[in-house]
Amino acid sequence: MNDPKVTADNMALIAATVNLLERWDRILHALVLSPERALEELNSDWTASQEVADVLMRRHRLPFRVGHHFASEVVDYAKAHDIRPADFPYAEARRIYAETLREMRQPEGELPMSETEFRAALDPAAIIRNRATSGGPQPSEMARMLRAAGERLAAQEGWIGERRARIDGALAALDGDFGRILARATPAERR
């Protein structure tokens, strides 16, 4: 464990950290984000499949494990047949749902999600819009969190500025005090 009293070690650590953060900032500013390409990537895989299970649980009161088993079966079938989420046949979803109910010894029934609801549950953009919770990914909440983070940063910068001014004032007072003491000291006392 570093001894916090060794200023050179502390300064080296601080300098290395500042360097790391400056380089990370350069990387972040060099990124070029394409919302269209990001959505294309999300739609190329089954990232959103959990939302199908969650909708079945939230809106249709299907037991958690049944909904997740169904969603897993849909993904397995889709991957085995190279089907993307947007192209998954609703009729297959209905068939897999019925099989899942039989397999899990649940009462028979039709898939309670309409085709529109099923497709919306697989749409990453719709999932984000529907996650309207505190700390969620919806644009309004992201904007709120960024504003709050900016306010916290501004408050911290203000605090740092106040502390620096206080330290600078204390150092100036100390220099003044030493200057007065030195002015009264004899040449022998100054050595």
JOBEL-V626558 format. One line per field, one symbol per residue. phi: phi as a letter, one per 40 degrees, with the letter a starting at -180 (. if undefined). Layout:
# JOBEL-V626558
phi->???
This chain:
# JOBEL-V626558
phi->.ccccccccccccccccccccccccccccccbbbdccccdccccbcdccccdcccccccbfcddccccccdccccdccccbfbcdcbccdccccccccccccdcfbdcacdccccccccccccdccccccccbcgcccdccccccccccccccccccccccccccccdccccccdcccccccccccdcccc
